[in-house]
Amino acid sequence: MKVESRKQEIINAASILFKEKGYSAVTMRDLAKAMGIKAASLYNHIQSKQEILSTIIISLAEEFTTGMNQIVNSQNNTIQKLENIIDLHIDVTLRNADGLASLNNDWMHLEEENLQYFEKMRKDYEESFREIVTKGAEKGEIKSYNIEIMVFSTLSTLRTLYLWYPKQKNIDAELLKHDMVSVLLKGVV
């Protein structure tokens, strides 16, 4: 079993608080209280609340970017690539639902350099997804619906898994992956 560093413990605790209250509403005192330590002790491990937010968001965005790049560069057909994207989102959600709240809701609080870096990763990710869907429709591997509607509806569902899935008690990861792929790629009719 891997032992977490104190810095990682702080980041994990902050992720939970950011999800519950939002980044702007959380203070370093709130974080210290949640961890049962003095606020000054936090600064032995981190520089600022902004560092915590950047660490959460950038690490998740880089994980999605790496995953998408592997999917795009694979020799898989469109359906397999879309299944892999769904799996990627589910896997990341299962590992870090709290951090995804910051990725989706608090990214605009990143400072300029990290904000630009994040926005570029997000734009590139969406463009890669769009290209997979477009090429799949052109090849006849998937239906040729409006590309923007397909991209929006799929990514919106995947990006909000972090809100819905933790409340589910009777849905394990394998069922989630199987049924999510079926519903998103084949529909319900």
N, C-alpha and C positions, 0 to 999 in steps of 0.2 A: 504494500500500500504506500503510495507516494505521500510524503508529508508536505503540506503546504507551507510556503514561506509566510512570514508575517505580512509582507507586502501583499501577497495573494489573498490572505485572509481579509485584509483591509479592502481590497478591490471587491471581493465577494460580498462583504457586508455592505459596501457602498452600492453595489448593483441592486441588492434587495431594497435598500432605502430609496434609491433613485426610481426604482419601479413603483414603489408604494407612493412616494410623495412627489416625484419629479426632481430633476437635478437642481433647479433653482431654489426649491424649498428646503433642501437638505444642507445643514451646516456641518462643519467639522466637529462641533460639539455633539450634534446628533449622532454622527458616525462613532465618535469615541464612546458615547453612552451606550450605543447598541453593542459595542464590542467589550464594554466593561473596563475601559481604560481611560486615562486622562488624555485630553485633546492634544496636549504638547507631545505625548508619546507617539502620536501618529506621524509627526514630522521627522521622527527618526527613520521612517521607512518610505515616506513619500514627501514630495515638495508641496503639493497643493491638491485641492479638489479637482482642478482642471487636469492635473496629471492623471488622476484616477479616471476621470471621464474619457480622456484621450486613450488611455490604456485599454479600457473596456471597448470602446467603439472601434478604434483602429485595429485591434487584434481580431475582432469579429469580422470586420470588413475585409481584412487581409485573408482570413480563413475562407470567406465566401469567394473572394477573388481567385485564390489558389485553386479552390474546388472547381470554379467555373472554367478556369484556364485548362485544367485537366480534362474536363468534359468536352470543351470546344475542340481540343487537340486530339481527342480520341477518334478512333475509326468507327465508332458506334453510329447507328442510324438515328434519325430524329427522335423516334419513340424512346429508344434507349437513353439518349441524351436528356430528354425531358424527365424520364424516370430517375435518372441520376441527379438532376437538379432538385427534384422533389425529395429524394433521399438526403441530399446535402442539407436542405433546409430543415428536415426533420431531425437529422443527426445533430446539427448545431443547436436546434431548439431544445432537444433533450439534454444536451450538455450545459446549456447556458441560457435558459429562458429569461432569467433576470437581466442579464447583460443585453439581450435583444430589445428589452424595453428602452434602454438608453440608445441603442443603435437606431431604433425607429422613432423615438420621441424627443431625444435630447441632443441629437447630432448638431443642431443649429447653435448650440452653446460652445462648440469647439472653437478654439482660437484659430486665427487666420490660416496658418500654414497647415495645421491638421484638418481644418475645415475644407480647404481646397483639395487636399489629398483624399479625404473621405468622399467628397463630391465627385471627384474624378473616378474613384473606384466604383461608386454607385452607378454613375453614368455608363461606365464601361461594362459593368455587370448587366445592366438593363439592355445595353446595345447587343451584347453577346447573346442574351436570351432572345431578343428580337430577331437576330440573324438566324439562330437555330430554328425558330418558328417560321420565319420567312422562307428559308431554304427547304424546310420540311413541306411547306404548302406548295412550293414550286415543283418539288419532286413528286408530289402526290402522296407523300407518306402520312400527312395529316390533312384534315379538311381545311379548305381555304376560306375561313371566316376572316373578318376584319382583324388584321394583325394586332393593332393597338388594343382592341377589346380582349384578345387572347392573352396578350402580355399583361395587361392591367388585372384581369380577373385572376389569372394564375398567381402572379406575384403578390397581389393583395392578400389572397388567401394564405400563401406561404409566409408572408411577412407578419401575419397576425396569429400564427400558431402559438406563439409564446403567451398570448392572452388566454386562449381557449384550452390548450392541451393540459396544463397543470391542474385544471379543475376536473379532468376526466379520470374517473377511478377504474373503469372497466375496459379501457382501451390500452393495450400494450403497444410497444413500439412497432412490432411486426404487423399487427392488425392496422395500425395507423398508416404505415407505409403502403401496405397492400391496398387498402380502401382509398387512401388519398390518391394514389396513382390511378386507380380505377375511376374514381369520380372526376378527377381533374382531366384525365386524358380520354376517357370513354363517355363521360356524362352519366346521367341517371336514367336515361331513357333507352 
